[in-house]
């Protein structure tokens, strides 16, 4: 059995206000071609399919057009997709009855039966091989929100609730499988030891709770297809527990990532190989600096000029990082002037200061931090420090994080 592992498409994402639809369309065209070429039995999409809980119409069209095209091209292909923390679980599941006709399974939430037991049947999906025989079972584990995994039965420990759902589903899968059938887990979670992107990965963990241990996926699990972390990586060096990473760079901190999908080959219940299929980058991200303003302006003027015959949609996105001794009111005008006629698209100017900006010659080593560089917990912590003169205590930070999760959950309701 052959499977493709992908994740974190983030359809509808904007890069500092600039839409990425051309890049996503290029990736989906490339993926369709790889499906036709390699003929896998299964395509896994491990969450964060959309960038927001209320994605733009164009992003939704991209997803459903891709599913239809993939099915028409390869009628025996099974697609499994789960909701990530950026997605609305209910929105992902809304067209599920229609998608099942296209051999596509969409799982956004876990449900509990009236007797308090986990509804494992809806999360265990048969995966047919090329001959139509069940070659594996898929354990679908969408991103789990606090309301889904805490309460009278499970208790108030969010992280423990997540672990308990994993344990129950793995236990049920081990009972259901037949000899020679693989178990393939697909999960959107932060595993302990994973390398996090600086700017574009929204924290899953409340307070200082640790991420899930890889030991949760015992040796009976043939392969674990993870989503959430954008950098492709093994978890604790294990070949069978992997993040495929995002298909395009979602922030300038991801310039150096080798974006990819993974091709998984199983023989019976054994993992035989994991191969990397590198995704060509439709649009480059380019960062210049940090450098003093005068030096930076010279570097910008040396950039290639616009080629009138070239496709403007492929011009690189540019981040300029300038080091200043004091504020420059006309900073943007100077930078935009130097870029006049250049074959780049400026999306961000980041200024950092050699001193503290007071003109007294002192140097506190701090740079200018923009709001889009901070997550809500960091913003809350900074606001608390400014208003009360001391660091926020752990219980208050946990209460704020819980409230934030509840607000995000309410915003998902269609």
C-alpha positions in Angstrom: 0.0 0.0 0.0 1.2 3.5 -0.9 0.2 6.7 0.8 0.9 10.4 0.3 1.3 12.4 3.6 0.6 16.1 3.4 -0.5 18.8 5.9 -0.8 22.5 6.7 -2.0 23.7 3.3 -3.4 26.9 4.9 -5.6 27.7 1.9 -6.6 31.4 2.0 -3.5 32.5 3.8 -2.3 36.1 3.4 1.3 37.1 3.8 1.2 40.5 5.5 -1.9 41.4 3.5 -1.0 39.7 0.2 -3.0 36.7 -0.9 -1.2 33.4 -1.7 -3.8 31.9 -4.1 -1.4 31.6 -7.0 1.1 29.7 -4.9 -1.6 27.4 -3.5 -3.0 26.8 -7.0 0.5 25.9 -8.2 1.0 23.4 -5.4 -2.4 21.7 -6.0 -1.6 21.4 -9.8 1.8 19.9 -8.9 0.1 17.5 -6.4 -2.4 16.3 -9.0 0.4 15.5 -11.3 2.2 13.5 -8.6 -0.9 11.6 -7.9 -1.3 10.7 -11.5 2.4 9.7 -11.7 2.8 7.7 -8.5 -0.8 6.3 -8.2 -0.9 6.1 -4.4 -3.9 4.4 -2.7 -4.4 7.1 -0.1 -3.9 10.8 0.3 -3.6 12.1 3.9 -4.1 15.8 4.7 -3.2 16.2 8.4 -5.0 19.4 9.3 -4.8 23.2 8.9 -6.4 22.8 5.5 -7.5 26.4 5.7 -5.7 29.3 7.3 -8.8 30.6 9.2 -12.0 29.1 10.7 -13.9 31.3 8.2 -11.9 30.9 5.0 -12.6 32.9 1.8 -14.8 31.4 -0.8 -11.9 31.1 -3.2 -10.0 29.0 -0.7 -12.9 26.6 -0.3 -13.3 26.4 -4.1 -9.6 25.4 -4.3 -10.1 22.5 -1.9 -13.3 21.1 -3.4 -12.1 21.5 -7.0 -9.0 19.6 -6.1 -11.0 16.8 -4.5 -13.2 16.5 -7.6 -10.3 16.6 -10.0 -8.3 14.0 -7.9 -11.3 11.6 -7.9 -12.0 12.0 -11.6 -8.3 11.4 -12.4 -8.0 8.5 -9.9 -11.4 7.0 -9.0 -9.9 4.5 -6.5 -8.0 7.1 -4.5 -9.0 7.4 -0.9 -8.6 10.9 0.7 -8.6 11.4 4.5 -8.5 14.9 5.9 -8.8 16.2 9.4 -9.3 19.6 10.9 -6.3 21.4 12.5 -6.3 24.2 15.0 -6.7 26.8 12.3 -9.8 25.0 10.9 -13.4 24.9 12.0 -14.1 21.3 12.8 -17.8 21.7 11.9 -17.0 23.5 8.6 -14.6 20.7 7.6 -17.3 18.1 8.3 -20.2 20.0 6.8 -19.9 18.6 3.2 -18.8 15.1 4.5 -21.9 13.2 3.1 -21.2 14.6 -0.4 -17.4 14.0 -0.2 -17.9 10.4 0.8 -19.2 9.8 -2.7 -15.8 11.0 -3.9 -14.0 8.5 -1.5 -13.1 11.4 0.7 -13.4 11.3 4.5 -13.5 14.6 6.4 -13.2 14.5 10.2 -13.3 17.7 12.3 -14.4 16.7 15.8 -14.5 13.8 18.2 -17.9 12.8 19.6 -18.9 11.0 22.7 -21.8 8.6 23.0 -24.6 8.9 25.6 -22.9 6.4 27.8 -19.8 8.6 28.0 -17.6 6.4 25.7 -15.7 7.7 22.7 -17.4 7.2 19.3 -14.4 5.4 17.9 -16.3 4.0 14.9 -16.5 7.3 13.1 -12.7 7.9 13.6 -11.6 4.5 12.3 -11.6 4.4 8.5 -10.8 1.4 6.3 -8.2 2.0 3.6 -8.6 -0.2 0.5 -5.5 -1.1 -1.5 -5.3 -1.3 -5.3 -7.3 -4.6 -5.3 -10.1 -3.2 -3.1 -9.0 -5.2 -0.1 -8.7 -3.4 3.3 -4.9 -3.0 3.5 -4.9 -0.7 6.5 -7.0 1.2 9.0 -6.7 5.0 9.5 -7.0 6.5 13.0 -8.3 10.0 12.4 -7.4 12.4 15.2 -8.4 16.0 14.4 -7.2 18.8 16.6 -8.9 18.4 19.9 -10.3 21.5 21.6 -10.8 21.7 25.4 -14.6 21.3 25.2 -14.2 18.0 23.4 -11.7 16.3 25.8 -12.5 17.7 29.3 -15.6 17.4 31.5 -17.2 15.2 34.2 -15.8 12.0 32.7 -12.4 13.0 31.6 -11.5 15.7 34.2 -10.2 19.2 33.6 -6.6 18.4 32.5 -6.7 19.3 28.8 -3.4 17.6 27.8 -4.4 14.4 29.6 -7.8 14.5 27.8 -6.0 14.7 24.5 -3.8 11.7 25.5 -6.8 9.7 26.6 -8.6 10.1 23.3 -5.5 8.9 21.5 -5.3 5.9 23.9 -8.9 4.9 23.4 -8.7 5.1 19.6 -5.5 3.2 19.4 -7.0 0.5 21.7 -10.1 0.2 19.5 -8.0 0.0 16.3 -5.8 -2.8 17.7 -9.0 -4.8 18.3 -10.5 -4.1 14.9 -7.4 -4.8 12.7 -6.9 -8.2 11.1 -3.5 -9.9 10.7 -1.4 -8.1 8.0 -3.4 -4.8 8.2 -1.4 -1.7 8.9 -2.5 1.0 11.3 -2.0 4.6 10.0 -2.6 7.4 12.4 -3.3 10.9 11.2 -3.1 13.6 13.9 -2.9 17.3 14.2 -0.9 17.9 17.4 2.3 19.2 18.8 4.6 16.4 19.7 7.3 16.9 22.3 10.7 17.7 20.7 9.3 19.1 17.5 10.9 22.2 16.0 8.5 25.1 15.8 8.4 27.9 13.2 9.0 31.4 14.7 6.0 33.3 13.2 3.3 31.2 11.7 2.4 28.3 14.0 -0.3 29.2 16.5 0.4 27.6 19.9 -1.7 24.5 20.8 -0.7 24.3 24.4 -2.2 26.2 27.3 0.2 27.8 29.7 3.4 25.9 30.1 2.0 22.4 29.6 4.2 20.1 27.6 3.4 18.7 24.2 2.3 15.1 23.6 4.9 12.3 24.0 5.8 10.3 21.0 5.5 7.2 23.2 1.7 7.6 22.9 2.0 6.0 19.4 3.1 2.5 20.4 4.8 0.0 18.1 1.4 -1.3 16.8 1.1 1.9 14.8 2.8 1.5 11.4 3.0 5.2 10.6 2.0 8.5 12.1 1.1 11.3 9.7 1.4 14.5 11.7 0.3 18.1 11.0 0.8 21.4 12.8 4.6 22.0 12.6 5.6 23.5 9.3 9.2 22.2 9.2 9.4 18.7 7.8 10.9 16.5 10.6 11.0 13.1 12.3 9.8 13.1 15.9 12.6 11.9 18.2 14.3 10.6 15.1 11.7 8.0 14.5 11.2 7.1 10.8 7.5 6.2 11.4 6.5 9.4 13.2 6.7 12.4 10.9 5.6 15.9 10.1 5.4 16.4 6.4 5.5 20.2 6.8 3.7 22.9 4.9 3.7 22.9 1.1 4.7 26.6 0.8 6.6 28.9 3.2 4.0 30.6 5.4 6.3 33.2 6.9 9.8 34.6 6.3 11.1 32.4 9.1 10.4 29.4 6.8 12.6 30.6 3.8 15.1 27.8 4.4 12.6 24.9 4.7 12.6 22.2 2.0 8.9 21.9 1.4 7.8 18.5 0.5 5.2 15.7 0.7 6.0 12.2 1.9 5.4 9.0 0.0 4.8 6.1 2.4 5.0 2.4 1.4 3.8 -0.4 3.6 3.9 -4.1 3.1 1.3 -5.7 5.2 1.6 -4.1 8.6 5.2 -3.2 8.1 6.6 0.2 7.1 8.9 -0.3 4.1 10.0 3.2 3.0 9.4 6.9 3.4 10.4 8.9 0.4 10.5 12.7 0.0 8.9 14.4 -3.0 10.2 18.0 -3.0 7.6 20.7 -3.9 8.9 23.3 -6.4 8.5 26.8 -5.0 6.2 28.9 -7.2 7.2 32.2 -5.6 10.4 32.8 -3.6 10.5 34.6 -0.3 13.5 37.0 -0.1 14.9 38.7 3.0 17.4 41.6 2.8 19.1 42.8 6.0 19.4 43.6 8.7 21.7 46.4 7.6 22.1 50.1 8.2 19.8 52.2 6.0 22.4 53.6 3.6 23.8 50.1 3.0 20.4 48.6 2.6 19.3 51.2 0.0 22.4 50.2 -2.1 21.5 46.6 -1.9 17.9 47.3 -3.0 19.1 49.3 -6.0 21.2 46.3 -7.1 18.2 44.0 -7.3 17.1 42.8 -10.8 14.9 45.1 -12.8 11.4 44.1 -13.8 11.2 41.9 -17.0 8.1 43.1 -18.8 7.8 39.6 -20.4 8.0 37.8 -17.1 5.0 36.6 -15.0 4.5 39.2 -12.2 2.8 36.6 -10.1 6.1 34.8 -9.7 8.0 37.9 -8.4 9.5 37.2 -5.0 7.9 38.5 -1.8 10.4 40.8 -0.1 11.0 41.5 3.6 13.4 44.4 4.3 15.1 44.5 7.7 16.7 47.8 8.5 19.0 48.7 11.4 18.5 52.3 12.6 20.1 54.6 15.2 17.0 56.7 15.4 13.5 56.7 13.9 13.2 57.6 10.2 9.8 59.2 9.5 10.2 58.7 5.7 11.6 55.2 6.0 9.0 53.6 3.8 9.3 56.2 1.1 13.0 55.8 0.9 12.7 52.0 0.6 9.9 52.1 -1.9 11.9 54.6 -4.0 14.9 52.3 -4.1 12.6 49.5 -5.2 11.1 51.4 -8.0 11.2 49.2 -11.1 12.6 46.2 -9.3 11.3 42.7 -9.8 10.2 42.1 -6.2 7.0 42.7 -4.2 7.6 44.4 -0.9 5.4 43.0 1.9 7.2 43.9 5.1 9.6 46.5 6.6 11.1 45.5 9.9 13.1 48.2 11.8 15.4 47.4 14.7 17.4 49.9 16.7 21.1 49.9 17.7 20.1 51.9 20.8 16.8 52.4 22.5 15.6 55.2 20.3 15.9 57.9 22.9 19.0 59.5 21.4 21.0 59.2 24.6 23.6 56.8 23.3 22.5 53.9 25.6 21.9 50.5 24.1 19.4 48.1 25.7 19.7 45.6 22.8 16.0 45.6 22.0 14.6 45.8 18.5 11.3 47.1 17.3 8.7 44.3 17.7 5.7 44.4 15.5 2.3 43.1 16.6 2.2 40.4 14.0 5.3 38.8 15.5 3.5 38.2 18.9 0.8 35.6 19.6 -2.2 36.4 21.8 -0.6 35.0 25.0 2.6 37.1 24.5 0.5 40.2 23.9 -1.5 39.5 27.0 1.6 39.0 29.0 3.2 42.2 27.8 0.0 44.2 28.5 -0.2 42.8 32.0 3.4 43.7 32.7 2.9 47.3 31.4 -0.3 47.8 33.5 0.6 46.1 36.8 4.4 46.2 36.8 5.0 42.5 37.3 4.8 39.3 35.3 1.5 37.6 34.9 1.1 34.6 37.2 0.6 31.1 35.7 -3.0 30.7 36.7 -4.1 34.0 35.1 -2.2 33.1 32.0 -4.0 29.7 31.9 -7.4 31.3 32.5 -6.8 33.7 29.6 -5.6 30.9 27.3 -8.8 28.8 28.2 -11.0 31.8 27.5 -9.2 32.4 24.2 -9.8 28.8 23.1 -13.5 29.1 24.0 -13.8 32.3 21.9 -12.1 30.6 19.0 -14.5 27.7 19.3 -17.6 30.0 19.3 -16.3 31.8 16.2 -16.3 28.5 14.3 -20.0 27.9 14.5 -21.4 28.3 11.0 
